Amino acid sequence: MAEQPHFFAVAHLLRPRGNKGELAAELLTDFPERLTKLQRVYLADPKNPAAPRPVAVKNCWLSQNHRGQAVFHFENVNSINDAEKLRGLDVLLPIEQRVMLPAGQYFVSDLIGCVVFEAHAPQTAIGEVSSVEFPGEGFPGTPLLVIPAKPEELLIPLAEDICTRIDVAARRIEVLLPEGLRNLNDAE
């Protein structure tokens, strides 16, 4: 079993903003207001798994003009040139600082990699969750667990009556598939 990450991403640095070293960042958290209170974060290149480096936060605020973005100003980053060097990095927090979710709610990162089993045949694995798809903004719907399968991926609604047991610690999800779900994409 793969070792759990020690950090999680809360933002992705996009580009310099202003001329004093501030950076615009895409939010990767459902709890953005907590970012404005942070004093220290970690920065890492998402393409390079080297150890994240700590950095002090001078200031952080949620963008009023760009929904889904924040602006970070880090210690010792005082110019556009300094900020440009941080473009593309992820802003991370230690896993211990992750928000506790209510029962029945899960972090996507905890679901990815879970093995999915049919509830009536608990020893038969359907596959491993590779991602979670969400309905678009303004479109109601249930998130879907994506399970790579041949010839096409299997999409399983993340609903209580279908996902009957989720045990992220054991990396296991048991499902009760509605009749015909497996064959939904088959040619008639």
C-alpha angles and dihedrals in degrees: 000000000000118000113255115248117258093214138042130204120247099169143007118223109235110177144322114288118197126351102277099074101274119148130208112227135193111234116239097179137079088217104059096153090072090063091069090064099049120118098181133026136165126243125209139163107247089213094052118056094206116136114286115248123227120240132179118239115226093185142341130188137171113252114251092195102044116048113219094026138103132191120231128196113189130196113268092017102110108148144041087256092055091046093049089062089062096050112128097019123128122236108227138189128198112267089242089068094058115125115255110242125213118256112285095029123101140188112245089231089059093052096048109092095022114133114236120220131183108249094225091050102035093176095055112087118209093192145279125295107251098177145339121242121208129201114256123265110285092018115105117217148114122282114250128224109224114218116183108230137154130292091004135000119269117235114204120189112239092230128138094238091053102034095051097173129021117184108173092177090059090039089234136130123184117204137190102210117212113241111275097016093115091052097041094113097040116120113255 
